């Protein structure tokens, strides 16, 4: 289903879809933590989706299920040393007793209590002693010590109460392997969600029938759309003796043919019982600079102008400031190019100015270039339409940094793609669907790590930095673009995002699941638990740093999409 939405309603529907996507990923993640924690016997105080003020809550047994106002993040609050951190020496509290045992501690001493006084000591239950004790100095000067009953309550105020766990119900009391599984369960559930979504996705669209050489569909906007048809069978490629009996045969042979960067290919096609030769010009995408010749089949060059016509801007690109100010637009005509090569990853050597008369010239001059700076002389169709001098010359052209071979390969992107615009037939085959689901999951999984390598330790020129990261603003912008394409692309995006969030939570940062797993690794190696205060301080510091990074990345996204000045995508 494709939605024809514009303006305000597009934003509204996109926002709803965005909240559903983020909500699903968060719920599944936190449910993983919650389920394993409960199975491990850990008391969970709260299962919260979202951040900020609580807009809906429901108490079920000892857990408060809460929906919060800001649909970002979530958490499961587990029993650990929570009460110990809240009760400090010198605090004035009230105690409610039953058979000389504490059944309730009131943090607000103005609430009804059997005994009131100042805290002298609060000794939480431990592995040596499962009993919790509290000592207070009463108003009449007596120092009294009481034990806490099982399931005693700590009351912050009349509305906020929490069960004081016995030691066996705390996270710290559990064996190391149970604590690891509890922490790992959240990211693991994100991975499971991605695989399930991909399974549903491929059940819907099917998988390529690689055993057939029949064309299933021909894309619009490609040079082949007027020459090839669904139902044609590809039986060979001119110049090769090999017979093509399957789509696998065709892919192998066409990859071999494309090694010389050709401009066209002649296919031997079986149509209506006859084998005919069909010559097709390639639709070309030069991903290293983000341009293609797609959608220019009917374009007529202006009189006296010769060059390579730019079609769709095909991929993200890198300008000299890495902020996406691209000099070319669809319909512009490149007439000259200059490639300035890098030395020592910093300085450039100015190249020669080379005339461009065709896309083949562009391919010849960019196919073997790694990271470099590129400038163009081009015919600006927008200026021509206004009656201005249409030419922008090399020295006036904003330079582009090409995507390096390392960057492109890390993202599984070919430097130059030669597209015919045809697809095989698709069918449902359970084994193929399962395989495709796991293959896509693994591709997403490894892609995150390859991208992190580019971010942290590139081997060549650094092209991926903090400014390339995206926040919820960038994610929403992606949803905005996907909403009108249908449910299946949204499903695939959700799966990819779930994998990303799962891996991000496993990074060895103290404020994340991965950071807490590192503390467990420390305990495993040293045979002693890390200092709790140190762990809490480190977690707070990194949480603040993550929030600052979140603000910085969000600000970059706002500037990137011109949200303040132009509204979202000028809607």
Secondary structure as UniProt FT lines:
FT   HELIX           7..39
FT   TURN            40..41
FT   STRAND          44..60
FT   TURN            61..62
FT   STRAND          63..78
FT   HELIX           82..86
FT   TURN            89..90
FT   STRAND          92..98
FT   TURN            99..100
FT   STRAND          101..106
FT   TURN            109..110
FT   STRAND          115..123
FT   STRAND          133..138
FT   TURN            139..140
FT   STRAND          143..155
FT   STRAND          161..163
FT   HELIX           167..169
FT   TURN            171..173
FT   HELIX           176..205
FT   STRAND          207..208
FT   TURN            210..211
FT   STRAND          214..218
FT   TURN            220..221
FT   HELIX           223..226
FT   TURN            230..231
FT   STRAND          233..237
FT   TURN            238..239
FT   HELIX           247..257
FT   HELIX           258..260
FT   STRAND          264..271
FT   TURN            272..273
FT   STRAND          274..281
FT   STRAND          283..286
FT   TURN            287..290
FT   STRAND          291..292
FT   TURN            294..295
FT   TURN            297..298
FT   TURN            303..304
FT   STRAND          308..309
FT   STRAND          318..319
FT   TURN            320..321
FT   TURN            330..331
FT   STRAND          333..343
FT   TURN            344..346
FT   STRAND          347..349
FT   STRAND          353..355
FT   HELIX           359..366
FT   TURN            367..368
FT   STRAND          372..379
FT   HELIX           381..385
FT   TURN            386..387
FT   STRAND          391..392
FT   HELIX           394..396
FT   STRAND          400..401
FT   HELIX           405..410
FT   TURN            411..412
FT   STRAND          416..419
FT   STRAND          422..424
FT   STRAND          426..427
FT   HELIX           430..457
FT   HELIX           466..468
FT   HELIX           472..482
FT   HELIX           483..485
FT   HELIX           487..505
FT   TURN            510..511
FT   HELIX           513..526
FT   HELIX           532..560
FT   TURN            561..562
FT   HELIX           563..566
FT   HELIX           568..570
//
